[in-house]
């Protein structure tokens, strides 16, 4: 009887602790674009240079909390502006974080405890998408309280436009909710890349081939004339 009473007390205490503890969210934030094509593809999502509009959605949304946009750059960006839609503000200027990112988890550097985490090795270092980078300048833009919907309602989420960012810049988002901080999945962050190499049209290739044949034929004709005049 005494053993049963102890067991019931233990179960009651355990249930109380579990109910009081904040639930950890199992979802993640995913980047998307509206003016260029970019989507999750198993690696960090590439976007082109130039002006583009983008945002983030919560896979398990909607969720509400303090929304922090993060830019990771291999070089110093100086001051730059980000256009905003659906945030209650027209634009914002990201601030340079006091410490560069060189190792460890990004959320730890920012003083957050997010899930999923973002290890430095996913972005720079020997194992990252940009292995030539050993340090990132970190810029943050605190958007205040925002609601991130799921993928179906993503166009109602905060949207951003930015131009002039160099190649190699990564963009992530963090949403600090009452249930914990939701981070951006490594495969769903955005990366600024250059335009793809242009592929000549078939007509261009035909003209190029004809031009090369013409040059070759003219060269052979001159050679024969030189031999005949000797």
MOJO-V212441 format. One record per residue. RES is the residue in three letters. PHI is phi in whole degrees, -180 to 180 (999 if undefined). PSI is psi in whole degrees, -180 to 180 (* if undefined). D_CENTER is the distance of its C-alpha to the mean C-alpha in Angstrom with 2 decimals. Layout:
res = {RES/RES}
phi = {PHI/PHI}
psi = {PSI/PSI}
d_center = {D_CENTER/D_CENTER}
This chain:
res = {UNK/UNK/UNK/UNK/UNK/UNK/UNK/UNK/UNK/UNK/UNK/UNK/UNK/UNK/UNK/UNK/UNK/UNK/UNK/UNK/UNK/UNK/UNK/UNK/UNK/UNK/UNK/UNK/UNK/UNK/UNK/UNK/UNK/UNK/UNK/UNK/UNK/UNK/UNK/UNK/UNK/UNK/UNK/UNK/UNK/UNK/UNK/UNK/UNK/UNK/UNK/UNK/UNK/UNK/UNK/UNK/UNK/UNK/UNK/UNK/UNK/UNK/UNK/UNK/UNK/UNK/UNK/UNK/UNK/UNK/UNK/UNK/UNK/UNK/UNK/UNK/UNK/UNK/UNK/UNK/UNK/UNK/UNK/UNK/UNK/UNK/UNK/UNK/UNK/UNK/UNK/UNK/UNK/UNK/UNK/UNK/UNK/UNK/UNK/UNK/UNK/UNK/UNK/UNK/UNK/UNK/UNK/UNK/UNK/UNK/UNK/UNK/UNK/UNK/UNK/UNK/UNK/UNK/UNK/UNK/UNK/UNK/UNK/UNK/UNK/UNK/UNK/UNK/UNK/UNK/UNK/UNK/UNK/UNK/UNK/UNK/UNK/UNK/UNK/UNK/UNK/UNK/UNK/UNK/UNK/UNK/UNK/UNK/UNK/UNK/UNK/UNK/UNK/UNK/UNK/UNK/UNK/UNK/UNK/UNK/UNK/UNK/UNK/UNK/UNK/UNK/UNK/UNK/UNK/UNK/UNK/UNK/UNK/UNK/UNK/UNK/UNK/UNK/UNK/UNK/UNK/UNK/UNK/UNK/UNK/UNK/UNK/UNK/UNK/UNK/UNK/UNK/UNK/UNK/UNK/UNK/UNK/UNK/UNK/UNK/UNK/UNK/UNK/UNK/UNK/UNK/UNK/UNK/UNK/UNK/UNK/UNK/UNK/UNK/UNK/UNK/UNK/UNK/UNK/UNK/UNK/UNK/UNK/UNK/UNK/UNK/UNK/UNK/UNK/UNK}
phi = {999/-65/-63/-64/-65/-64/-63/-66/-65/-62/-63/-64/-64/-62/-64/-65/-65/-65/-72/-79/-73/-67/-75/-84/-79/-99/-90/-151/-90/-129/-79/-150/-126/-116/-109/-133/-85/-155/-153/-59/-140/86/-137/-59/-71/-84/-132/-82/-78/94/-85/-148/-112/-146/-166/-135/-122/-99/-59/-110/-68/-81/-141/-121/178/-78/-99/-124/-89/-127/-115/-112/-129/-73/-130/-70/-96/68/-93/-146/-111/-122/-73/-126/-135/68/-114/90/-138/-83/-164/-149/-117/-61/-104/-73/-69/-67/-127/-71/-97/-126/-167/77/-93/-65/-64/-65/-60/-83/79/-109/-136/-104/-138/-75/-91/-128/-75/-57/-64/-82/-119/-129/75/-67/-105/-84/-67/-123/-64/-82/-101/-110/-153/-120/-77/-113/-119/-124/-131/-84/-94/75/-70/-138/-114/-108/-83/-78/-61/-64/-109/-64/-71/-90/-79/-56/-119/-135/-130/-151/-141/82/-75/-76/-62/97/-79/-108/-126/-132/-141/-132/-121/-89/-106/-70/-101/120/-98/-92/-101/-91/-62/-56/-74/-115/-72/-106/-130/-79/-127/-77/-66/-66/-63/-73/-106/-59/-71/-55/-63/-65/-63/-64/-63/-64/-64/-63/-64/-64/-63/-64/-63/-63/-65/-63/-64/-65/-63/-63/-64/-65/-62/-66/-67/-69/-85/-78}
psi = {-43/-41/-41/-39/-41/-43/-42/-37/-42/-44/-41/-43/-43/-43/-38/-41/-44/-37/-33/-28/140/136/135/130/142/2/-177/160/144/133/151/164/155/-21/-12/165/120/134/162/132/25/-10/177/132/121/145/159/169/175/-170/132/158/135/172/-173/144/157/119/-28/20/175/152/144/139/-173/120/125/117/136/132/130/123/137/-13/162/132/-14/-150/133/156/147/121/143/143/142/22/-12/3/153/-32/166/159/112/148/142/124/149/-21/133/156/119/-16/167/-162/141/-41/-34/-43/-39/-2/24/174/85/159/128/166/165/96/148/-36/-12/-15/-46/-168/-170/-28/-2/173/-23/77/-14/-4/128/-7/145/135/135/125/135/146/108/118/-2/-161/122/158/127/119/176/-173/-37/-31/23/-28/-13/-3/169/132/149/148/140/151/160/6/137/166/146/-5/135/146/128/173/148/136/112/104/175/-15/11/175/126/125/176/129/143/-39/-8/5/164/142/132/124/164/168/148/152/137/142/122/143/157/-39/-38/-42/-38/-45/-40/-43/-42/-39/-42/-41/-38/-43/-42/-43/-42/-39/-43/-40/-45/-38/-42/-40/-39/-40/-40/-26/-7/*}
d_center = {59.02/57.72/55.06/53.94/53.76/51.61/49.26/48.98/48.29/45.53/43.87/44.17/42.62/39.73/39.06/39.20/36.64/34.23/34.69/34.21/31.04/27.75/26.19/22.88/20.45/19.36/16.55/12.79/10.19/8.32/6.23/8.80/10.55/14.26/15.48/13.88/13.39/10.08/10.27/9.83/11.82/12.26/9.77/6.12/6.08/7.60/8.73/11.94/13.32/15.55/15.33/13.10/12.76/9.91/9.89/9.42/12.33/14.10/15.35/18.55/18.85/20.27/19.71/20.58/19.90/18.73/15.22/13.37/10.38/9.13/8.50/9.10/11.43/14.02/16.53/17.85/16.73/19.73/19.81/17.60/17.58/15.22/17.07/17.16/18.63/19.86/19.52/23.07/22.20/21.97/19.67/18.54/18.26/15.80/17.89/17.73/17.81/21.09/20.04/17.80/15.77/17.73/18.11/17.91/15.51/13.13/14.71/18.08/17.52/16.72/19.76/18.16/18.81/15.91/15.60/13.74/13.50/11.14/13.57/13.54/14.64/11.45/10.00/13.34/17.01/19.05/16.94/13.37/11.67/13.06/16.43/18.01/16.13/18.01/16.75/13.87/14.83/13.24/13.38/13.60/14.68/16.78/17.32/20.16/21.10/19.04/19.19/16.36/17.96/17.29/16.11/19.57/19.49/15.94/17.45/19.34/16.37/15.32/14.04/12.97/13.90/13.49/15.08/16.04/12.93/13.71/12.27/10.33/8.30/4.88/4.01/4.98/8.29/11.66/14.76/18.03/20.64/24.22/23.42/20.86/17.27/14.65/11.38/8.02/8.79/7.64/7.95/5.98/2.42/2.06/4.86/8.12/10.97/14.65/16.72/18.14/21.71/24.32/26.81/30.39/32.13/35.17/37.56/36.16/36.57/40.13/41.06/39.69/41.72/44.81/44.49/44.33/47.35/49.20/48.65/49.78/52.85/53.84/53.58/55.84/58.32/58.66/59.17/61.97/63.60/63.58/65.18/67.78/68.83/69.60}
